[in-house]
Amino acid sequence: MNDQAPKEQPRNPLHGLTLEAILTALVDHYGWDGLGERIPVRCFNIDPSIPSSLRFLRKTPWAREKVEGLYLFMLREERRAGRGS
């Protein structure tokens, strides 16, 4: 019997976040145009929406990795901007 709970990941900024939450934060920060410039995939550039983008990202690991990487970059930039004030 395995009675271990899932390990906490306090240093992982993606832990506990859904792909939808990550995508929504990126769209709020960059907008669809900015997101499409940074990650040039069709679902961000042609008639973009959260549901269609989520379907694509869930089927396409390389694109999901790019989205997660951009989210981490955005967090670092926000942290730096906060320190500079």
LOGUVO-479279 format. One record per atom (N, C-alpha, C): residue number from 1; residue in one letter; atom name; z, y, x. Coordinates in steps of 0.2 Angstrom, whole numbers. Layout:
! residues N
[node NUM, "A", "CA", [Z, Y, X]]
...
! end
This chain:
! residues 85
[node 1, "M", "N", [0, -6, 4]]
[node 1, "M", "CA", [0, 0, 0]]
[node 1, "M", "C", [0, 6, 4]]
[node 2, "N", "N", [-4, 11, 3]]
[node 2, "N", "CA", [-5, 17, 7]]
[node 2, "N", "C", [-2, 23, 3]]
[node 3, "D", "N", [4, 25, 5]]
[node 3, "D", "CA", [8, 30, 1]]
[node 3, "D", "C", [8, 37, 5]]
[node 4, "Q", "N", [3, 37, 10]]
[node 4, "Q", "CA", [2, 44, 13]]
[node 4, "Q", "C", [-2, 48, 9]]
[node 5, "A", "N", [1, 54, 8]]
[node 5, "A", "CA", [-3, 60, 5]]
[node 5, "A", "C", [-8, 62, 9]]
[node 6, "P", "N", [-13, 65, 7]]
[node 6, "P", "CA", [-19, 68, 11]]
[node 6, "P", "C", [-15, 73, 16]]
[node 7, "K", "N", [-18, 73, 22]]
[node 7, "K", "CA", [-15, 78, 27]]
[node 7, "K", "C", [-16, 85, 25]]
[node 8, "E", "N", [-12, 89, 26]]
[node 8, "E", "CA", [-13, 96, 26]]
[node 8, "E", "C", [-17, 99, 32]]
[node 9, "Q", "N", [-21, 104, 30]]
[node 9, "Q", "CA", [-25, 106, 36]]
[node 9, "Q", "C", [-24, 114, 36]]
[node 10, "P", "N", [-19, 116, 38]]
[node 10, "P", "CA", [-17, 123, 38]]
[node 10, "P", "C", [-22, 128, 42]]
[node 11, "R", "N", [-25, 125, 47]]
[node 11, "R", "CA", [-29, 129, 51]]
[node 11, "R", "C", [-37, 128, 49]]
[node 12, "N", "N", [-38, 125, 44]]
[node 12, "N", "CA", [-45, 124, 42]]
[node 12, "N", "C", [-46, 129, 36]]
[node 13, "P", "N", [-50, 135, 37]]
[node 13, "P", "CA", [-50, 140, 32]]
[node 13, "P", "C", [-54, 137, 26]]
[node 14, "L", "N", [-58, 131, 26]]
[node 14, "L", "CA", [-62, 129, 21]]
[node 14, "L", "C", [-58, 124, 16]]
[node 15, "H", "N", [-52, 122, 19]]
[node 15, "H", "CA", [-48, 117, 15]]
[node 15, "H", "C", [-46, 120, 9]]
[node 16, "G", "N", [-47, 116, 3]]
[node 16, "G", "CA", [-45, 117, -3]]
[node 16, "G", "C", [-50, 122, -7]]
[node 17, "L", "N", [-55, 124, -4]]
[node 17, "L", "CA", [-60, 128, -7]]
[node 17, "L", "C", [-66, 124, -10]]
[node 18, "T", "N", [-68, 126, -15]]
[node 18, "T", "CA", [-74, 122, -18]]
[node 18, "T", "C", [-81, 126, -15]]
[node 19, "L", "N", [-86, 122, -16]]
[node 19, "L", "CA", [-92, 125, -14]]
[node 19, "L", "C", [-94, 131, -18]]
[node 20, "E", "N", [-92, 131, -24]]
[node 20, "E", "CA", [-94, 136, -29]]
[node 20, "E", "C", [-90, 142, -27]]
[node 21, "A", "N", [-84, 142, -25]]
[node 21, "A", "CA", [-79, 147, -23]]
[node 21, "A", "C", [-82, 150, -17]]
[node 22, "I", "N", [-85, 146, -12]]
[node 22, "I", "CA", [-88, 149, -6]]
[node 22, "I", "C", [-94, 153, -7]]
[node 23, "L", "N", [-98, 150, -11]]
[node 23, "L", "CA", [-105, 153, -13]]
[node 23, "L", "C", [-104, 159, -17]]
[node 24, "T", "N", [-99, 159, -22]]
[node 24, "T", "CA", [-97, 165, -25]]
[node 24, "T", "C", [-95, 171, -21]]
[node 25, "A", "N", [-91, 169, -16]]
[node 25, "A", "CA", [-88, 174, -11]]
[node 25, "A", "C", [-94, 177, -7]]
[node 26, "L", "N", [-98, 173, -5]]
[node 26, "L", "CA", [-104, 175, -1]]
[node 26, "L", "C", [-109, 180, -5]]
[node 27, "V", "N", [-110, 178, -11]]
[node 27, "V", "CA", [-114, 182, -15]]
[node 27, "V", "C", [-111, 189, -17]]
[node 28, "D", "N", [-104, 189, -18]]
[node 28, "D", "CA", [-101, 195, -19]]
[node 28, "D", "C", [-101, 200, -13]]
[node 29, "H", "N", [-101, 196, -7]]
[node 29, "H", "CA", [-100, 200, -1]]
[node 29, "H", "C", [-107, 203, 1]]
[node 30, "Y", "N", [-112, 198, 1]]
[node 30, "Y", "CA", [-119, 200, 4]]
[node 30, "Y", "C", [-124, 201, -1]]
[node 31, "G", "N", [-123, 199, -8]]
[node 31, "G", "CA", [-128, 199, -13]]
[node 31, "G", "C", [-133, 194, -12]]
[node 32, "W", "N", [-137, 192, -17]]
[node 32, "W", "CA", [-142, 187, -16]]
[node 32, "W", "C", [-147, 189, -11]]
[node 33, "D", "N", [-149, 195, -10]]
[node 33, "D", "CA", [-154, 197, -5]]
[node 33, "D", "C", [-152, 196, 2]]
[node 34, "G", "N", [-146, 198, 3]]
[node 34, "G", "CA", [-143, 197, 10]]
[node 34, "G", "C", [-142, 190, 11]]
[node 35, "L", "N", [-140, 186, 6]]
[node 35, "L", "CA", [-139, 179, 8]]
[node 35, "L", "C", [-145, 176, 9]]
[node 36, "G", "N", [-151, 178, 6]]
[node 36, "G", "CA", [-157, 175, 7]]
[node 36, "G", "C", [-160, 177, 13]]
[node 37, "E", "N", [-158, 183, 16]]
[node 37, "E", "CA", [-160, 185, 23]]
[node 37, "E", "C", [-157, 181, 28]]
[node 38, "R", "N", [-150, 179, 27]]
[node 38, "R", "CA", [-147, 176, 32]]
[node 38, "R", "C", [-148, 168, 32]]
[node 39, "I", "N", [-149, 165, 26]]
[node 39, "I", "CA", [-151, 158, 25]]
[node 39, "I", "C", [-157, 158, 21]]
[node 40, "P", "N", [-163, 158, 24]]
[node 40, "P", "CA", [-169, 158, 20]]
[node 40, "P", "C", [-171, 152, 17]]
[node 41, "V", "N", [-168, 151, 11]]
[node 41, "V", "CA", [-169, 145, 7]]
[node 41, "V", "C", [-172, 147, 0]]
[node 42, "R", "N", [-176, 144, -3]]
[node 42, "R", "CA", [-179, 146, -9]]
[node 42, "R", "C", [-174, 148, -15]]
[node 43, "C", "N", [-169, 144, -15]]
[node 43, "C", "CA", [-164, 145, -21]]
[node 43, "C", "C", [-160, 151, -20]]
[node 44, "F", "N", [-160, 154, -14]]
[node 44, "F", "CA", [-157, 161, -13]]
[node 44, "F", "C", [-162, 167, -14]]
[node 45, "N", "N", [-168, 165, -14]]
[node 45, "N", "CA", [-173, 170, -14]]
[node 45, "N", "C", [-178, 171, -20]]
[node 46, "I", "N", [-178, 165, -24]]
[node 46, "I", "CA", [-183, 165, -29]]
[node 46, "I", "C", [-178, 163, -36]]
[node 47, "D", "N", [-177, 168, -40]]
[node 47, "D", "CA", [-173, 167, -46]]
[node 47, "D", "C", [-167, 164, -45]]
[node 48, "P", "N", [-163, 167, -40]]
[node 48, "P", "CA", [-156, 164, -38]]
[node 48, "P", "C", [-151, 164, -44]]
[node 49, "S", "N", [-147, 158, -44]]
[node 49, "S", "CA", [-141, 158, -48]]
[node 49, "S", "C", [-136, 153, -45]]
[node 50, "I", "N", [-130, 154, -47]]
[node 50, "I", "CA", [-125, 149, -44]]
[node 50, "I", "C", [-126, 142, -46]]
[node 51, "P", "N", [-128, 140, -52]]
[node 51, "P", "CA", [-129, 133, -54]]
[node 51, "P", "C", [-135, 130, -50]]
[node 52, "S", "N", [-140, 134, -49]]
[node 52, "S", "CA", [-146, 131, -46]]
[node 52, "S", "C", [-145, 130, -38]]
[node 53, "S", "N", [-141, 135, -36]]
[node 53, "S", "CA", [-140, 135, -28]]
[node 53, "S", "C", [-135, 129, -27]]
[node 54, "L", "N", [-130, 128, -31]]
[node 54, "L", "CA", [-125, 123, -30]]
[node 54, "L", "C", [-129, 116, -31]]
[node 55, "R", "N", [-133, 115, -35]]
[node 55, "R", "CA", [-137, 109, -36]]
[node 55, "R", "C", [-141, 107, -29]]
[node 56, "F", "N", [-144, 113, -26]]
[node 56, "F", "CA", [-148, 112, -20]]
[node 56, "F", "C", [-143, 110, -14]]
[node 57, "L", "N", [-137, 114, -14]]
[node 57, "L", "CA", [-133, 113, -8]]
[node 57, "L", "C", [-129, 107, -8]]
[node 58, "R", "N", [-128, 104, -14]]
[node 58, "R", "CA", [-125, 97, -14]]
[node 58, "R", "C", [-129, 92, -12]]
[node 59, "K", "N", [-136, 93, -13]]
[node 59, "K", "CA", [-141, 88, -11]]
[node 59, "K", "C", [-143, 89, -4]]
[node 60, "T", "N", [-142, 94, 0]]
[node 60, "T", "CA", [-145, 96, 6]]
[node 60, "T", "C", [-139, 98, 11]]
[node 61, "P", "N", [-137, 93, 15]]
[node 61, "P", "CA", [-131, 94, 19]]
[node 61, "P", "C", [-133, 100, 25]]
[node 62, "W", "N", [-139, 100, 27]]
[node 62, "W", "CA", [-140, 105, 32]]
[node 62, "W", "C", [-139, 112, 29]]
[node 63, "A", "N", [-141, 113, 23]]
[node 63, "A", "CA", [-140, 120, 20]]
[node 63, "A", "C", [-133, 121, 18]]
[node 64, "R", "N", [-129, 116, 16]]
[node 64, "R", "CA", [-122, 117, 15]]
[node 64, "R", "C", [-119, 119, 21]]
[node 65, "E", "N", [-120, 116, 27]]
[node 65, "E", "CA", [-117, 118, 33]]
[node 65, "E", "C", [-118, 125, 35]]
[node 66, "K", "N", [-124, 127, 34]]
[node 66, "K", "CA", [-126, 134, 35]]
[node 66, "K", "C", [-122, 139, 31]]
[node 67, "V", "N", [-121, 137, 24]]
[node 67, "V", "CA", [-117, 141, 20]]
[node 67, "V", "C", [-110, 141, 22]]
[node 68, "E", "N", [-107, 136, 24]]
[node 68, "E", "CA", [-100, 135, 26]]
[node 68, "E", "C", [-99, 139, 33]]
[node 69, "G", "N", [-104, 139, 37]]
[node 69, "G", "CA", [-104, 143, 43]]
[node 69, "G", "C", [-104, 150, 42]]
[node 70, "L", "N", [-109, 152, 37]]
[node 70, "L", "CA", [-109, 160, 36]]
[node 70, "L", "C", [-102, 162, 32]]
[node 71, "Y", "N", [-99, 158, 28]]
[node 71, "Y", "CA", [-93, 159, 25]]
[node 71, "Y", "C", [-88, 161, 31]]
[node 72, "L", "N", [-87, 156, 36]]
[node 72, "L", "CA", [-83, 157, 41]]
[node 72, "L", "C", [-84, 163, 45]]
[node 73, "F", "N", [-90, 165, 46]]
[node 73, "F", "CA", [-92, 171, 50]]
[node 73, "F", "C", [-90, 177, 46]]
[node 74, "M", "N", [-91, 177, 39]]
[node 74, "M", "CA", [-89, 182, 35]]
[node 74, "M", "C", [-81, 183, 35]]
[node 75, "L", "N", [-77, 178, 35]]
[node 75, "L", "CA", [-70, 178, 36]]
[node 75, "L", "C", [-68, 182, 43]]
[node 76, "R", "N", [-71, 179, 48]]
[node 76, "R", "CA", [-70, 182, 55]]
[node 76, "R", "C", [-71, 190, 55]]
[node 77, "E", "N", [-77, 192, 52]]
[node 77, "E", "CA", [-79, 199, 52]]
[node 77, "E", "C", [-74, 203, 48]]
[node 78, "E", "N", [-72, 200, 42]]
[node 78, "E", "CA", [-67, 204, 38]]
[node 78, "E", "C", [-60, 204, 42]]
[node 79, "R", "N", [-58, 199, 45]]
[node 79, "R", "CA", [-52, 200, 49]]
[node 79, "R", "C", [-53, 205, 55]]
[node 80, "R", "N", [-58, 205, 58]]
[node 80, "R", "CA", [-59, 210, 63]]
[node 80, "R", "C", [-59, 217, 60]]
[node 81, "A", "N", [-63, 218, 55]]
[node 81, "A", "CA", [-63, 225, 52]]
[node 81, "A", "C", [-56, 227, 49]]
[node 82, "G", "N", [-52, 222, 47]]
[node 82, "G", "CA", [-45, 224, 45]]
[node 82, "G", "C", [-41, 226, 51]]
[node 83, "R", "N", [-42, 223, 57]]
[node 83, "R", "CA", [-38, 225, 63]]
[node 83, "R", "C", [-40, 232, 66]]
[node 84, "G", "N", [-46, 233, 65]]
[node 84, "G", "CA", [-49, 239, 68]]
[node 84, "G", "C", [-47, 246, 64]]
[node 85, "S", "N", [-44, 245, 58]]
[node 85, "S", "CA", [-42, 250, 53]]
[node 85, "S", "C", [-36, 253, 56]]
! end
